[in-house]
Amino acid sequence: MQEWYGFSETIREVFPGCPELKGGYIYLNEGTGLGIDIDEKLAAKYLCTNRLPEWTLARTPDGTSARP
């Protein structure tokens, strides 16, 4: 048996194109790949305050490699 948590309304707004559950099946949208997009202006309102331990990061906040 599979379980589906679903997406909150906020996540659906920030990431338009999230899969949908209908009649016990998960449906992707018609976009390319998974078809999930990101609304960057709306996402900027939800800053990430949880930081992972430094040893887990492969990239620094500016996108450069954390390992030489």
N, C-alpha and C positions, 0 to 999 in steps of 0.2 A: 504494500500500500504506500502510495506517495502522499506527501503533504504539501500544501501550497500556502505560504504565508501571505502572499499578495503584496501590493505596494500601497503606501499611504497616498492620499491626495497630493500632499506636498511633493513626494517623490515623482508622482506622475506629471506634475507641473514642471519640475526641474528637468526631468528626463522624459520628454514626450516620445511615445512609441514603445513604452514598456509592454511586455507580453500581457495578455488578458486571459483570465480564466472564464470559460463558458461551457456549461454542461459537463464539467469534469475534465475538460481538455484545455491545454494551454495553447493559445494562438499567438503567433508572431504577426507583426504588421507587414505591409507590402514593401517596406523600405529595403535597401540593400543590407547585406549582412544580417545582424539581428534587428536592424531598423531603429535602434534606439539613438536619440539625439540628445543634446544638452542645451538648455537655455542658460547661457553663461551669465547674463545679467541677473536672472533670478537666483542662480547658484551662488553668486557673490554675496547674497544676503545670508547665506548659511555657511559661515566660515567654519572650517574644521578646527576644533579646539583639542581634539584627542591626538596626541603624538605617539607614534610607535617608538619603541626603544631604538636608539640609534643603530644598534647592530643589525636591525632588520631592514634598514633603508639602503636601497641600491643607488638612489639618486638624492641629491641635496635639494632643498626647496627651489633653487633656480634651475633645476633640471640637469645639472652636470653630474657626472659619475661620482659616487662617494668613494669608489675604490680607484686608486691610481693604475 
